[in-house]
Every structure is written in structure tokens, then in C-alpha cells.
Amino acid sequence: MLYNLFYPLSSQLSFLNVFQYITFRTMFATLTALIITMLIGNVVTDMLRKWKLSQITKGYEPKRHKSKEGTPTMGGIMIIGTTVLSTLLWADITNHYIILLLILFVGFGLVGFADDYIKTIKRNPEGMRGKSKLFYEILLSTIIVFLLIQLDNSGKVTSITLPFLKNFIIDIKWLYVPFAVFIIVGTANAVNLTDGLDGLVTVPAITAFGVYGLFAYIMSNYTFTSYLYLPHLPQTGELAVFCGAMFGAGLGFLWFNTFPATIFMGDVGSLSIGGSLGLIACMVKQEILLAIVGGLFVMEALSVILQVSYFKITHGKRLFRMAPLHHHFELKGWSEPKIIIRFWIITFILAILAISTLKLR
């Protein structure tokens, strides 16, 4: 909004020319979301507690999770609100990537809100039926991907690239729709599964947005893409502003969500974060790279899939003590902070590896 308002005036007032720089707007989007989130954090926490929107355990988690009952949840509304506000302030709001991303971001947040509402207000720990939740996620993702293809002017939206390989671009045409929907929905639910310990999902999420913010900026710059053998996507640079806003909002939220957490993000936060991350990966044509950037999310989701499959095949035996994987280490006796920090370290290693693919190709 500020870009659309002030940049056209830069011919009369030269100092407004600074609004043309994506790096400038990304930094201020980050600061805006961070400052607002930290300022309203206690207020939102008190409101959620007053409205009795608090954590309810399902009964089969590790015993020490019982102490988390009563902690305000649905803090993801704070992340969504500050991210959307900051993005609207600092991004080009006529950019179709930004418009579609914000629609999906809020849409997945509404699905998560409905799930959290059933858990907290209706006191049903299982929340929304899994099939219903999956239906809405797939429907929304399909609409957004279809619109993305229709609005494309690069001719590359239905193509996929592979990390480590130069100029490897395959156009899969309309098969891209189910492929992209799988990426978006899969990422959303993988992030949701990871959100089980205080701050566990927040740092990996903002790290992933930081990496994809870098890729969004690089993909929009012809000089960088020519040198690095990447497809040139001029309009993706604005996605860096959203990524910056998400980074700031997540960092501000971590102030309250770090161990011991005074607020949880709930499904309203994890689904919106995961869904938007998956869509950005599709928009910057780095879908496969998400397996590296979000390796921790993949690891957590796979642990659940493997646990369920092994349980069915062996008629009752378990591969892990409990899934998702962080619960396995809890039952092994690891302290919660140890699990969280070590998972964060894994995230940083994966982020460095992902960034290294820019040169290793």
C-alpha cells in the first residue's frame, strides 16, 4: 500500500524512490510485524484466556503435556493479523502473487480456526473431522493454483526445477495442479504435526520463510538468475516482503511461545503458515527444494506415516515409541528444551544446505 501510494510520487520527491527497493520494504515489513506482534502479545494472550480458548490435551500424549492444559491457544490469529497488515503496508498490493498468497494464507487460517473452535469452545479434543478439514484445504488450494496458472505471464508456472541441476526445467502442464495442491496441503499438515512442543515449529517456519524470501528476491533479478542458471520470474520479488513479514511475526510470537510457552499458535497458525509456505515454494519454482528447507516437517510427517503403516502391517507393533517424532524423544526421557533446540539445529543445517544449492548446480 505504501509502495503504491508513495512510489508514483518519487518523480517529484526523490527520497520516495527508496520504496522501489524490495530489500528496503522487506526489512521494514519484518520490523513492522515484529514490533506489532510483541506489543499486542500480552493483550491477545489475556483475551484468549478470558474467552477460555485454551489448550486441551487428547489424552494419549506424553504425561507431562497435561501441564500444558489451560494455556491460551489460537495465537496464530496474531501471526495472521500482523503478517497481513505488514504485507499490505509494504508490498505491491496489485501483484497477483501477493493477492493469491494472502487469500490462501487467510483461507487456511479460517480452516484452522474452525478446527480450534471445535476443540476449545465445543470441548472436543479431536477437533474438525479429518476428511472435512482435508476437503477444504484441497478445495482452496485447487482454486488458488488454478488462478495462479490463469494469471501467469511467465510461461513457467507449470514447470518444475530440481536442486543441484542447471537449467533443469520440465513443463508438466495441467498435471501441475494436483502436484502443487499436494505440496501446499502436505506442507500445511506437516507443519501442523510438528507443532507439538513450545516453540518447536516457530523457528523452523521462520527459517524456511527466510530462505524462500531469499529465493523470491533472486528469482526476480535477471542478473542473479542468469548467473545461477535459474528461471527468471520478475514479479516474485514481492513475495520476499511477505516472507519478511512472516519472519517478523514469527519472531515476535516466539517471545511468548518459547519454553515454557504462555500461548500456542493452534491450528489457525500452523495450517496458515504451512499452506502459505507450500504456495510460495510453488510460486518461486522451488517445490522440490521444500523437502530440504522443510526437512524437519518432512521428518515429522514421515514418522506418523511410518508409524501407522508399520502398526497395520505388524498388527499392533510400533516403530517409534510415539509419533510424531518429537513425542518419541520425549518418551525416551529427553527434556523438552533439549528436543526443541536440537530440532532447531537440524533446521539451520538444512537451511544452509538449501541455500548452497544456488551454487551447487
C-alpha angles and dihedrals in degrees: 000000000000088000092052091045103043108025094068087057093055092096088065098033109036095194089067087066087088089079091071091069114093091200091058093048092044092054093049092045087055093049093045094053092042096050095044092047092051092046095051098034097097092041093053091045091053092047093051091048091049091051089048093239092153138149118276119193119223094222101245099075121104110292095248089066088074087079090062093065112113094030109131113256135186089067086143088087086071092053092047094046097049094041093051092045094048092046092050090050099048108023130077099263092199091063108110092214090059094045094051093043093053091048092053092041093055093037094056087045090058091051089051091046090055090050092049091046092057091047097048109026098032090037094229107141092197093060124194117003110271094233092051092049092048091049093056092045093051093044094051093043092050092052093048094047091048090051090046090057093046093050095044117121098170098072089225104087095101093047128097129208131201126225117245093023125101119231092349103156123154121184108214092176115200092358082076090076097067090036093055093042089054090051093049098043093039092052093047093054094041090055089046091054091049092055097091107107133049108285093345096126099033100071096043089049097051090043090055091049089050091054093046091046087059092048092047090054093046094048090055094053115082094202093054095044093049092051095044097041094241130140111266112237107175099190099048092083090086089064087070088067091056091046089051091050090049091049091052094044091048093048091050091048090051088063087070099027099054118108118320089031122211091191138023126212095225125198090303087068104034096047094047092046094047095043094050091046090054092049093050089052088055094045095053092042094242099116096135091047087064088076087065101035091045095033091132091056090048090050092051093047093047091051089059093046092048093046093052093043094047091046091055096043095048094038098240109349120125129224093198129027086243137344141262092057098247089064089054090060091044090058089048087063101258114148117245095245090051092054092046096048094045091050088050090053090053088051093054091049091051091047091054090048091050093051090047089063087075088074102023097075 
